């Protein structure tokens, strides 16, 4: 069996410091949301009208989309290619306004309050599109403004379709570029009461390829290995399978060493690409 690196335990977290940073970011976010509320409402009304006008006669694919999401959310019924085309047109029309980062974050938050799921997809896509600009110089203020927003969205109207879109494309990007702030936050998420934050912590390094922090990945998977929640087991398998593309021997060794703790689903998913 291949030699396996010793997996580090998840480090202790300074909850008091993280709590203070979260609280400060939350207060600032609420103040900015109130300040930008009129403009945000105008932008959302504009996007809503675009979506309504684009819905095919008969409601498009709304029923099928709602059924696929177990009827938890309402949809306009816009297929992804059309929705993304509409989003692009909107972004081009409002390019100047979206350069205001406070307004952009307020818009992303407000989109989450809308009833149709396409609004949440647009919010996720905006955060992904502007993640580099939002992080800016990587200051503590910039980091917490984005991650405070991301954490709230992950915990609200939660399902895999939006959580996964925020986990590694947005949260993972922030952690990669601000590890001093991001890694302690991920250590908090992996032990959080909210299952979706735990899932996001497991997935935040997906697509980092050879830049993946192996010790953190294996440590997080091991921390939740005995959990039998489907979305956690699936996330562990996905994260390990993604890393197996770059280091299959390490993943195989980790699975073999921890086979008694890992779920059958996690093992199956982790080894899927390993011959």
Beta strands, then each sheet from edge to edge (+ up, - down):
end
